[in-house]
């Protein structure tokens, strides 16, 4: 069994490849839809593209059968995580406002959602559909459910007064 076969997709397995890419798109769409309805800058299309792009990058070494397969996959995952970090940083910088005298950091949750969407795209690209579905549901629970719970939690922020 070749390393590619161990992941269950080969260059001639068009249905398996299609399933992985469609799953990545749907997973990204679910999270993007939540972000879109919350009025965030990075919404439906952004999350769909991040997830699909991540799946594309991880599928490349899986279908080409590169000899040092596990090293290549590891490097691809590291590259995706780093690259998506720049998207998240852009979201934070975009959202932060310099209007007040105090620095404000906004967009951290959106940046984390983009990062998580990339990870879910990787999972879908690897064919781990169960983990992809569970991860999507947990992400949506965090984005919606934790937001509601935060309203009832006490806030204690020690900020220095100027």
SULBEL-V764991 format. One record per backbone hydrogen bond with DSSP energy under -0.5 kcal/mol. CO is the residue of the C=O (numbers start at 1). NH is the residue of the N-H. Records with the same first field share a line. If there is no record, write none. Layout:
BEGIN
CO = NH, NH
END
This chain:
BEGIN
2 = 6
3 = 7
4 = 7, 9
5 = 8
10 = 13
12 = 14
13 = 17
14 = 18
15 = 19
16 = 20
17 = 21
18 = 22
19 = 23
20 = 24
21 = 25
22 = 26
23 = 27
24 = 28
25 = 29
26 = 30
27 = 31
28 = 32
29 = 33
30 = 34
31 = 35
32 = 36
33 = 37
34 = 38
35 = 40
36 = 39
41 = 43
43 = 47
44 = 48
45 = 49
46 = 50
47 = 51
48 = 52
49 = 53
50 = 54
51 = 55
52 = 56
53 = 57
54 = 58
55 = 59
56 = 60
57 = 61
58 = 62
59 = 63
60 = 64
61 = 65, 66
66 = 69
67 = 69
68 = 72
69 = 73
70 = 74
71 = 75
72 = 76
73 = 77
74 = 78
75 = 79
76 = 80
77 = 81
78 = 82
79 = 83
80 = 84
81 = 85
82 = 86
83 = 86, 87
84 = 88
85 = 89
86 = 90
87 = 91
88 = 92
89 = 93
90 = 94
91 = 95
92 = 96, 106
97 = 104
104 = 106
107 = 111
108 = 112
109 = 113
110 = 114
111 = 115
112 = 116
113 = 117
114 = 118
115 = 119
116 = 120
117 = 121
118 = 122
119 = 123
120 = 124
121 = 125
122 = 126
123 = 128
124 = 127
127 = 129
128 = 132
129 = 133
130 = 134
131 = 135
132 = 136
133 = 137
134 = 138
135 = 139
136 = 140
137 = 141
138 = 142
139 = 143
140 = 144
141 = 145, 146
142 = 146, 147
144 = 148
145 = 149
146 = 150
147 = 151
148 = 151
149 = 152
150 = 153
154 = 156
156 = 158
157 = 159
END
